[in-house]
Each structure stands twice: as structure tokens, then as C-alpha cells.
Amino acid sequence: MAVALPVADALECPLHLMVVRKLQIPDNPEAGFGSIASDGTMLLNEPLVRKLSLTQEIITRQKERALKTIQARLTRYGDAARFPHLEDRTVILIDDGLASGLTMEAAVKVVKKHKPSAVVVVVPTSSMSAFRRISALADKVVCPDVSRLPIFAVANAYRHWKDLEEWEVLALLKGITKERSRGA
């Protein structure tokens, strides 16, 4: 949201939230073994699932946890999280960065189901593997910092990093609504 808002303002285009969650590795919530989108589109990093010996029971439990979070966010974010009409439109998907690329891949796949004219992915930073993954799916990927390091974390590419809390997202959304209602 914090990365997408200035882009939407500069392009004078609408901003909608796409709610996609990583499937968290048990005992390591910062890392994921897959992703799931609000429409149920789910992707798994199969080699990692095998390496971690994740059972179907664990996968299902983490999927249900993620879907519960997604549903709560869809409710909290209201109109900003409602899926807009995308057919024959250029869609720009923006995130703060790509580590594995699985959440962005899910977002791209969901958007493509709605037949846009083009899907453009914009991120400030990405691992090389995620950049390649998304470049194969999107019509264009804009990323000024593609890391070639063997270990990559999005937060490491930022001087000051913090995840936005839900109240901060709501405050930003409220600010957008006020600005746009005044004609700004």
C-alpha cells in the first residue's frame, strides 16, 4: 500500500487492494511455502513442501488460517478491496518487493482470469528467481533492484523497513477517500 499509493497518485488512476497471503511455514511465520489469493487460487512451492515434509493436514491448516485473514481484511478494507472490472484494462500490480514471487504469481493469475489487456508488475526490489518467475507471467515487470545474492529478504533492500499494520492501511485508505472526494 505504501509503495502503491504514490504510484496511483502520480498516474492519477484508481487504487484497489489485492489481498493475497503467503502460506506460512509453521514455526517461521516470516517464511512461506506457498500463497493463496482471495478467490482461493493457491500456489505451493512443491520442492520446499517436500523438503520440510509438510503434510496435507499442515497445508490445509495453513491455508485455512490464511483464508481467515484474507476474509477479515476484505471485510475491514471494504470497497478498496472489492475486485474492480478489469476486462480490457491495463492492470498494474505493485508490491514492496518479491522474495519468492509466489504471492505476486497468485495475484497475476487471479487478475488474468479477468481478461485484462495487460498486466504490469512494479516492485522496487526482487530476488533474481522471483524476477524471472514473474517476468514469465506478466506482460512487463519494472524492478530497479534485482538482487543476485543467494539469500534475499525484501526488508534488507530498504533503509527503513516495517510492515504496515492494518490500522495504518485503513488510515491511508481514509486519506485517499478524503483527497479524492475533494477532487484532488
N, C-alpha and C positions, 0 to 999 in steps of 0.2 A: 504494500500500500504506500509506504513512504517513498519508494522508488517510482511507482506508477503515477502518483498524483502530479508531480511536476511535469511528467511527460504528457499526461492528459491535458493539463493546463496549457502547455506550450502548443500542443496540436489542436487545442480547442475542441476536443472530442469527449464523448461520454466515457465515464469510468464505471465499470462493473467489477464486482469481486467474483473471482472463480475460486470456489472452495474445494481444495484438493489437500489431502493429508497423506503424510508418509505412514506406512505401517511400521510402527516402532519395534525395534528389537527388544524383547523383554530384557530387563536389567540394564538397558542402554538406550534411554528414550531419545538421545540426540542422534542416534543412527537408525537407519531404516532398512528393511528388506524388501520394500515394495511401496506402492502408492495406491490410493483409491480416490476417485472423484465423486462428486455429489450424485451423479446418476448411476453409481455402482461400478463404473469402469475401474477394474483393478489390474495392476501390473505387479508381477513378482520378479525379483532378481533371483532366478532359479539357482544359479551357482552358489549364491550366498545362502539361500534357503537350505540347500543340501549341506553346505559346509557347516552351518550352525545346527544341523539336524532338527530343523523346525518341523513339528508335526502339523497335520491338518487341523488338529484341535487348537494349537497355538496360533496358527494363521487365522483361523475363524475368530478366535477371541480378539486378536489384534484388529482384525477387520471390523468387528462389531464395535470395538472401542473407538476406532477412527470414524465410523459412520455416525456414532452417537455425537461425537464432537462436531462433525460436519453439520448434522441436523440442528444442533444448538446454535451454531454460527449462522446458518441460513435463517433461522428464526430471529436471532439478535440483529443481524445486518439488514433484514427486511428487503426493501426494493433494490438496494445496491447489490444484493446477492441473487436477485431474480435473473434468470437467464434471458438475455435480450434476443431479439430476432437477428440472426447472423447471416442468413442466406444472401449470397452475392455481395457481402461486405468484406472489407479488409479488417481482419481481427489482429490486434497487437496484444500479445501476451507478455506481461512484464513480471519479473521476479527479482529478488535481491541477488540472486546468483544460482548457479547449478552445481551441485556436488555430484550426485549420481545421475541426475537428469530424469529420474523416474516420476517425480511429481509433475514436471513440465511435460513429459511424454503423455501422461494421463490427460493433462489439460489439452494438449494438442489433439489427441484422439477424440476427446469429447467435442471440442469445437468443430473438428472436421465432419462429425456426424450431422452438423447443421448446415453444411454446404456453403462455407464462406468462399469468396473469390480468392482470398489469400490469407495465409496465417504467417505472421511475422513474430518472432520471439526476440525480445530485447532484455538483456541482462548485463549488469556491469562486469561480472566475473563468472568464470566457469572452469571446471576441470576440462582437460582435453577430451577425456572419454565422454563426458556429458555433452560437450560441444558437438562432437561427432554424432552422438546418438540423436540429438535434436536437429542437427543440420540435415540428417537423412529424412526427417519427418516434416519440418516446416518449410515454407517457401523461401524464407530468409531468416537468418539469425544474426543479430547485431550484438557483439560482445567485444568490448575493447581490451579485456584482460582474460586471455585464455592461458591457464596455468599448465605448465609441463611438469610440475612437481609430482612425485609419486604419491604423496599424501596431500589431500586438498580439503580445506574447510572454507566455506563461504566467508565465515566471520574473520578469517585471517587476512582477507583481502581489504578489510576496512580498517581505518584508523580508529573509529569509534563504532562499536557494534552493540546492538541489543535487539532482541526480538520485541516487536510491538505487543503490548498487552491488548486484550480485547477492548478495554475502555479507551485506549489510545486510538484504535481503529474507529471506534464509534465517534470519538471527538473529531477525528479527521473527516469522517463522513458527514457529521453535522456541519462542519465548516464548509464543506463543498456545497451542501444544500443551501446554506445561507448565502454564500457567494453567488451561486447560480440563480437563486431566486431574486437577487438584486440586479441581475443582468450582467454580472461581471464575467 
